[in-house]
Amino acid sequence: MRVILPAGTTETALIDGISAAGAAPELMEHTPSADVEILEYGRPTAAPVTPVSPTGCPTPAAITRAVREVVGFDVTVVDAGLAQPTNAPTVDLGVEPGNDIRGAEAVPDAAAIYDRAHGYGSSLPDDEVMIGETVPGGTTTALGVLTALGEPAGVSSSLPDNPIERKHRVVDDALDASDLEGGDCADEPLAAIRAVGDPVQPTVAGIAAGALESGSDVTLAGGTQMVAVAALLRHAGIDAPLSIATTSFVADGQDDLEEACDRLNCDLTVTDPGFDRRAHCAMERYCAGEAKEGVGMGGSLSLVPEGRMDEVRDRVETVCTRLGIDENGANDGAP
């Protein structure tokens, strides 16, 4: 199994109150760069910060790294619009960071990104591919794309209390700026990304489409952001079998997730990592509804063989210690 992780940024993440992907807004653009370093090396190397929420919840990269250390899997990072450099080796598809979706065009070159990503996906030699993502603000851009496509699915949040009304206001402003109404892009999925999406979306969609067309089994590792990608693929006429793997944290907080997957003809796998069995701040914060998903977390957890999840929980504690996060949530690695 190869896990492919497109990593990017969007100025949409800087809108107040819509993301917990970082302890402070000015540090958020470093989050994806740090995430891929944690996944590759076990800790940030060039990135100046360990992504931790204000309450001490670590990035899902810590969980995915813990799973990787227990069960092992190959990782390929794709630069899907990183705003800050990373020491992790990346595949460069020439993707720029995304604009605020409240402007006229969020991803002006969405079609070109999709085409390059499609070429990359079609060249993959793997029989099975799992595609994750890391992009702060991604649930808001997912809502934007779903709305532009006319899809009724809701979205999750990295915050315990989903600021869904604020996200809807942002998306309404974004559609107005692009002179669009809900459903206007049902027949033009790339136009939805161009207007109200982020650069990770055409990267994931293109890789998935190319891999599917070359005969690979594809799993989208993530929550509602991957529902948006699945919707993009279906609206593009791609009807190949497709799977979504996410966490119980997403599934428990979004009543229409299963319905959305059924409507998009996607198999859904939900994994509960059993974090409620540990008295460690990192796992407690996930159980409280923070972060929920990202960096391929749900997909990686689905790879854990039966009977080995306790090893993963042990390794989560080890990874958090390495990142300077103790069992009480103190973060020695934060600036």
NORMOTA-V979277 format. One record per residue. RES is the residue in one letter. SS is DSSP state (A for helix, B for strand, O for the rest). OMEGA is omega in degrees with one decimal (NA if undefined). D_FIRST is the distance of its C-alpha to the first C-alpha in Angstrom with 1 decimal. Layout:
res:RES ss:SS omega:OMEGA d_first:D_FIRST
res:RES ss:SS omega:OMEGA d_first:D_FIRST
This chain:
res:M ss:O omega:174.1 d_first:0.0
res:R ss:B omega:174.8 d_first:3.8
res:V ss:B omega:178.8 d_first:6.5
res:I ss:B omega:-175.3 d_first:9.7
res:L ss:B omega:169.1 d_first:12.9
res:P ss:B omega:-175.9 d_first:16.2
res:A ss:B omega:-178.5 d_first:19.1
res:G ss:O omega:-178.1 d_first:22.7
res:T ss:O omega:174.4 d_first:26.1
res:T ss:B omega:178.3 d_first:28.8
res:E ss:A omega:176.2 d_first:32.5
res:T ss:A omega:-178.8 d_first:32.3
res:A ss:A omega:-177.1 d_first:30.9
res:L ss:A omega:176.5 d_first:34.3
res:I ss:O omega:-172.6 d_first:36.1
res:D ss:O omega:168.1 d_first:37.6
res:G ss:O omega:-177.9 d_first:36.1
res:I ss:O omega:-178.0 d_first:33.0
res:S ss:O omega:173.9 d_first:30.2
res:A ss:O omega:-175.8 d_first:29.7
res:A ss:O omega:-179.7 d_first:27.1
res:G ss:O omega:-176.3 d_first:29.3
res:A ss:O omega:-178.5 d_first:32.6
res:A ss:O omega:-177.2 d_first:34.7
res:P ss:A omega:-176.8 d_first:34.6
res:E ss:A omega:179.0 d_first:35.4
res:L ss:A omega:-170.3 d_first:32.3
res:M ss:A omega:-178.4 d_first:29.9
res:E ss:A omega:174.9 d_first:29.1
res:H ss:A omega:-172.7 d_first:27.7
res:T ss:A omega:-178.8 d_first:25.2
res:P ss:A omega:178.7 d_first:22.2
res:S ss:A omega:176.6 d_first:23.0
res:A ss:A omega:-179.6 d_first:23.1
res:D ss:A omega:-176.0 d_first:20.0
res:V ss:A omega:174.9 d_first:17.8
res:E ss:A omega:176.8 d_first:19.8
res:I ss:A omega:-180.0 d_first:19.3
res:L ss:A omega:-177.4 d_first:15.5
res:E ss:A omega:-170.9 d_first:15.8
res:Y ss:A omega:-178.7 d_first:18.9
res:G ss:O omega:178.2 d_first:19.6
res:R ss:O omega:174.2 d_first:22.7
res:P ss:O omega:178.2 d_first:24.3
res:T ss:O omega:175.8 d_first:25.7
res:A ss:O omega:-179.3 d_first:27.4
res:A ss:O omega:-173.5 d_first:27.4
res:P ss:O omega:-174.1 d_first:30.7
res:V ss:O omega:168.2 d_first:29.6
res:T ss:O omega:-177.7 d_first:27.2
res:P ss:O omega:-179.6 d_first:26.5
res:V ss:B omega:178.7 d_first:28.4
res:S ss:O omega:179.6 d_first:30.3
res:P ss:O omega:179.8 d_first:34.1
res:T ss:O omega:176.0 d_first:33.9
res:G ss:O omega:176.9 d_first:31.4
res:C ss:O omega:-178.1 d_first:28.1
res:P ss:B omega:173.8 d_first:25.3
res:T ss:O omega:174.1 d_first:22.7
res:P ss:A omega:176.0 d_first:19.5
res:A ss:A omega:179.0 d_first:17.9
res:A ss:A omega:-179.5 d_first:19.4
res:I ss:A omega:179.9 d_first:17.7
res:T ss:A omega:176.4 d_first:14.2
res:R ss:A omega:178.9 d_first:15.1
res:A ss:A omega:177.6 d_first:16.4
res:V ss:A omega:-179.1 d_first:13.3
res:R ss:A omega:-179.8 d_first:11.4
res:E ss:A omega:-179.5 d_first:14.4
res:V ss:A omega:-172.8 d_first:14.4
res:V ss:A omega:177.8 d_first:11.0
res:G ss:O omega:170.5 d_first:9.3
res:F ss:O omega:178.4 d_first:6.2
res:D ss:B omega:180.0 d_first:6.8
res:V ss:B omega:170.6 d_first:9.0
res:T ss:B omega:178.6 d_first:11.1
res:V ss:B omega:177.1 d_first:14.3
res:V ss:B omega:175.6 d_first:16.5
res:D ss:B omega:-178.2 d_first:20.2
res:A ss:O omega:178.1 d_first:21.1
res:G ss:O omega:177.2 d_first:24.7
res:L ss:O omega:177.5 d_first:24.8
res:A ss:O omega:-179.3 d_first:28.5
res:Q ss:O omega:-178.0 d_first:28.3
res:P ss:O omega:176.3 d_first:26.8
res:T ss:O omega:175.9 d_first:23.9
res:N ss:O omega:179.6 d_first:23.3
res:A ss:O omega:175.7 d_first:19.6
res:P ss:O omega:-176.5 d_first:18.5
res:T ss:B omega:167.1 d_first:18.1
res:V ss:B omega:-176.1 d_first:17.9
res:D ss:B omega:178.0 d_first:21.4
res:L ss:O omega:176.9 d_first:22.0
res:G ss:O omega:-176.4 d_first:25.6
res:V ss:O omega:178.4 d_first:25.3
res:E ss:O omega:175.4 d_first:28.1
res:P ss:O omega:-178.8 d_first:28.4
res:G ss:B omega:177.1 d_first:29.5
res:N ss:O omega:172.6 d_first:33.1
res:D ss:O omega:-175.8 d_first:34.6
res:I ss:O omega:178.5 d_first:34.2
res:R ss:O omega:172.4 d_first:38.0
res:G ss:O omega:-175.6 d_first:38.8
res:A ss:O omega:-178.4 d_first:39.2
res:E ss:O omega:-179.7 d_first:35.7
res:A ss:O omega:-179.2 d_first:32.7
res:V ss:O omega:-172.6 d_first:30.4
res:P ss:O omega:-176.4 d_first:32.9
res:D ss:O omega:-176.5 d_first:30.4
res:A ss:A omega:-177.5 d_first:27.8
res:A ss:A omega:179.4 d_first:28.0
res:A ss:A omega:176.9 d_first:27.6
res:I ss:A omega:180.0 d_first:24.5
res:Y ss:A omega:-178.3 d_first:23.0
res:D ss:A omega:179.6 d_first:23.9
res:R ss:A omega:178.9 d_first:22.5
res:A ss:A omega:177.6 d_first:19.2
res:H ss:A omega:177.4 d_first:19.2
res:G ss:A omega:177.5 d_first:19.8
res:Y ss:A omega:-178.9 d_first:16.9
res:G ss:A omega:-178.7 d_first:14.5
res:S ss:A omega:-179.6 d_first:16.1
res:S ss:O omega:-176.4 d_first:15.6
res:L ss:O omega:-178.1 d_first:11.8
res:P ss:O omega:-170.6 d_first:11.0
res:D ss:O omega:175.7 d_first:7.4
res:D ss:O omega:-179.9 d_first:7.9
res:E ss:B omega:-179.1 d_first:5.5
res:V ss:B omega:173.8 d_first:6.1
res:M ss:B omega:-175.2 d_first:7.2
res:I ss:B omega:177.0 d_first:10.5
res:G ss:B omega:178.5 d_first:12.8
res:E ss:B omega:164.8 d_first:16.3
res:T ss:B omega:179.1 d_first:19.1
res:V ss:O omega:176.1 d_first:22.6
res:P ss:O omega:-177.6 d_first:25.7
res:G ss:O omega:-172.4 d_first:27.8
res:G ss:A omega:177.6 d_first:24.9
res:T ss:A omega:177.0 d_first:26.2
res:T ss:A omega:176.8 d_first:29.6
res:T ss:A omega:174.9 d_first:28.3
res:A ss:A omega:177.6 d_first:26.2
res:L ss:A omega:177.8 d_first:29.5
res:G ss:A omega:-178.9 d_first:31.2
res:V ss:A omega:179.2 d_first:28.9
res:L ss:A omega:179.5 d_first:29.0
res:T ss:A omega:179.5 d_first:32.8
res:A ss:A omega:178.3 d_first:33.2
res:L ss:A omega:-176.5 d_first:31.3
res:G ss:O omega:179.3 d_first:33.5
res:E ss:O omega:-175.7 d_first:30.8
res:P ss:O omega:-174.9 d_first:32.2
res:A ss:O omega:173.7 d_first:29.1
res:G ss:O omega:179.3 d_first:29.7
res:V ss:O omega:179.2 d_first:27.6
res:S ss:O omega:179.7 d_first:26.8
res:S ss:O omega:173.5 d_first:27.8
res:S ss:O omega:178.9 d_first:26.9
res:L ss:O omega:179.2 d_first:30.5
res:P ss:O omega:176.2 d_first:31.8
res:D ss:O omega:-175.7 d_first:34.3
res:N ss:O omega:179.3 d_first:32.7
res:P ss:O omega:-170.0 d_first:35.2
res:I ss:A omega:179.2 d_first:34.7
res:E ss:A omega:177.6 d_first:38.3
res:R ss:A omega:178.7 d_first:38.0
res:K ss:A omega:178.7 d_first:34.8
res:H ss:A omega:177.5 d_first:36.7
res:R ss:A omega:177.9 d_first:39.6
res:V ss:A omega:-179.7 d_first:37.4
res:V ss:A omega:176.7 d_first:35.8
res:D ss:A omega:177.7 d_first:39.4
res:D ss:A omega:-179.1 d_first:40.6
res:A ss:A omega:178.3 d_first:37.7
res:L ss:A omega:177.8 d_first:38.4
res:D ss:A omega:-178.5 d_first:42.1
res:A ss:A omega:179.9 d_first:41.5
res:S ss:O omega:179.7 d_first:39.6
res:D ss:O omega:-179.0 d_first:42.3
res:L ss:O omega:169.4 d_first:39.9
res:E ss:O omega:179.1 d_first:40.0
res:G ss:O omega:179.6 d_first:37.3
res:G ss:O omega:-177.3 d_first:35.9
res:D ss:O omega:-176.2 d_first:37.3
res:C ss:O omega:-177.5 d_first:33.9
res:A ss:O omega:-179.4 d_first:32.8
res:D ss:O omega:-179.4 d_first:33.0
res:E ss:O omega:-174.4 d_first:31.9
res:P ss:A omega:178.9 d_first:28.6
res:L ss:A omega:175.2 d_first:28.4
res:A ss:A omega:176.7 d_first:32.0
res:A ss:A omega:178.3 d_first:30.9
res:I ss:A omega:-178.5 d_first:28.5
res:R ss:A omega:-175.2 d_first:31.2
res:A ss:A omega:-167.9 d_first:33.7
res:V ss:A omega:-177.6 d_first:32.1
res:G ss:O omega:176.2 d_first:28.4
res:D ss:O omega:-172.8 d_first:26.5
res:P ss:A omega:177.1 d_first:24.7
res:V ss:A omega:-177.3 d_first:21.2
res:Q ss:A omega:178.4 d_first:21.6
res:P ss:A omega:177.4 d_first:22.2
res:T ss:A omega:178.5 d_first:19.4
res:V ss:A omega:-178.2 d_first:16.8
res:A ss:A omega:-179.8 d_first:18.6
res:G ss:A omega:178.2 d_first:18.9
res:I ss:A omega:-179.6 d_first:15.3
res:A ss:A omega:-178.7 d_first:14.5
res:A ss:A omega:179.3 d_first:17.4
res:G ss:A omega:179.8 d_first:16.8
res:A ss:A omega:178.5 d_first:13.2
res:L ss:A omega:-178.1 d_first:14.8
res:E ss:A omega:177.3 d_first:17.7
res:S ss:O omega:173.7 d_first:15.9
res:G ss:O omega:179.1 d_first:14.4
res:S ss:O omega:168.8 d_first:10.8
res:D ss:B omega:-174.9 d_first:10.0
res:V ss:B omega:171.4 d_first:10.2
res:T ss:B omega:174.3 d_first:10.3
res:L ss:B omega:-173.8 d_first:12.8
res:A ss:B omega:-179.1 d_first:12.4
res:G ss:O omega:-176.9 d_first:16.1
res:G ss:O omega:-173.3 d_first:19.5
res:T ss:A omega:174.3 d_first:22.4
res:Q ss:A omega:178.3 d_first:21.4
res:M ss:A omega:170.2 d_first:18.6
res:V ss:A omega:177.6 d_first:21.3
res:A ss:A omega:178.0 d_first:23.2
res:V ss:A omega:178.0 d_first:20.4
res:A ss:A omega:177.7 d_first:20.1
res:A ss:A omega:177.3 d_first:23.9
res:L ss:A omega:-179.4 d_first:24.0
res:L ss:A omega:-179.6 d_first:21.8
res:R ss:A omega:178.6 d_first:24.0
res:H ss:A omega:174.8 d_first:27.2
res:A ss:O omega:177.4 d_first:26.1
res:G ss:O omega:179.6 d_first:26.2
res:I ss:O omega:-173.6 d_first:22.5
res:D ss:O omega:179.1 d_first:22.3
res:A ss:O omega:177.1 d_first:19.0
res:P ss:O omega:-174.8 d_first:17.1
res:L ss:B omega:-179.2 d_first:15.5
res:S ss:B omega:172.5 d_first:14.2
res:I ss:B omega:177.8 d_first:15.0
res:A ss:B omega:-177.4 d_first:13.9
res:T ss:B omega:-177.1 d_first:16.6
res:T ss:B omega:173.9 d_first:18.7
res:S ss:A omega:-179.9 d_first:22.0
res:F ss:A omega:175.6 d_first:23.8
res:V ss:A omega:-175.1 d_first:23.3
res:A ss:A omega:-178.9 d_first:23.9
res:D ss:A omega:-175.8 d_first:27.0
res:G ss:A omega:-177.6 d_first:28.5
res:Q ss:O omega:-172.6 d_first:28.1
res:D ss:O omega:-173.3 d_first:29.8
res:D ss:O omega:-177.7 d_first:28.9
res:L ss:A omega:-179.3 d_first:25.1
res:E ss:A omega:178.3 d_first:24.8
res:E ss:A omega:179.2 d_first:27.5
res:A ss:A omega:179.9 d_first:25.9
res:C ss:A omega:176.5 d_first:22.6
res:D ss:A omega:-178.2 d_first:24.9
res:R ss:A omega:-179.0 d_first:26.9
res:L ss:O omega:179.0 d_first:24.0
res:N ss:O omega:177.9 d_first:22.5
res:C ss:B omega:170.7 d_first:19.2
res:D ss:B omega:-178.5 d_first:17.7
res:L ss:B omega:173.6 d_first:17.9
res:T ss:B omega:179.3 d_first:16.2
res:V ss:B omega:-178.4 d_first:18.2
res:T ss:B omega:174.1 d_first:17.6
res:D ss:O omega:-177.5 d_first:20.6
res:P ss:O omega:178.1 d_first:19.9
res:G ss:O omega:-178.5 d_first:23.5
res:F ss:A omega:179.0 d_first:24.8
res:D ss:A omega:179.1 d_first:28.2
res:R ss:A omega:-177.6 d_first:28.5
res:R ss:O omega:177.3 d_first:28.8
res:A ss:O omega:178.1 d_first:31.8
res:H ss:O omega:-173.4 d_first:29.9
res:C ss:A omega:-176.9 d_first:30.7
res:A ss:A omega:-178.8 d_first:27.2
res:M ss:A omega:177.1 d_first:26.1
res:E ss:A omega:-179.5 d_first:29.5
res:R ss:A omega:175.3 d_first:29.2
res:Y ss:A omega:178.9 d_first:26.0
res:C ss:A omega:178.4 d_first:27.9
res:A ss:O omega:174.9 d_first:30.8
res:G ss:O omega:177.5 d_first:28.8
res:E ss:O omega:175.6 d_first:27.9
res:A ss:O omega:175.7 d_first:24.8
res:K ss:O omega:-170.4 d_first:23.0
res:E ss:O omega:177.1 d_first:19.7
res:G ss:O omega:177.2 d_first:18.2
res:V ss:O omega:177.4 d_first:15.7
res:G ss:O omega:-173.2 d_first:12.8
res:M ss:A omega:-178.4 d_first:14.6
res:G ss:A omega:178.2 d_first:14.6
res:G ss:A omega:-179.6 d_first:10.9
res:S ss:A omega:178.8 d_first:10.1
res:L ss:A omega:179.2 d_first:13.0
res:S ss:A omega:179.5 d_first:11.8
res:L ss:O omega:-177.0 d_first:9.1
res:V ss:O omega:180.0 d_first:12.3
res:P ss:O omega:178.0 d_first:13.7
res:E ss:O omega:178.0 d_first:17.3
res:G ss:O omega:-177.3 d_first:19.8
res:R ss:O omega:-178.1 d_first:17.9
res:M ss:A omega:178.4 d_first:18.5
res:D ss:A omega:174.8 d_first:21.7
res:E ss:A omega:178.5 d_first:20.0
res:V ss:A omega:179.7 d_first:18.1
res:R ss:A omega:175.2 d_first:21.6
res:D ss:A omega:-176.2 d_first:23.1
res:R ss:A omega:174.0 d_first:20.6
res:V ss:A omega:178.0 d_first:21.3
res:E ss:A omega:179.4 d_first:24.9
res:T ss:A omega:-180.0 d_first:24.2
res:V ss:A omega:179.6 d_first:22.3
res:C ss:A omega:176.1 d_first:25.1
res:T ss:A omega:178.7 d_first:27.7
res:R ss:A omega:-179.7 d_first:26.2
res:L ss:O omega:178.8 d_first:26.4
res:G ss:O omega:-179.3 d_first:30.0
res:I ss:B omega:-178.6 d_first:29.7
res:D ss:O omega:-173.1 d_first:31.6
res:E ss:O omega:178.4 d_first:31.8
res:N ss:O omega:176.1 d_first:34.6
res:G ss:O omega:176.7 d_first:32.9
res:A ss:O omega:-176.3 d_first:34.7
res:N ss:B omega:178.6 d_first:32.8
res:D ss:O omega:-177.5 d_first:34.1
res:G ss:O omega:-178.6 d_first:31.7
res:A ss:O omega:178.8 d_first:33.1
res:P ss:O omega:NA d_first:35.7
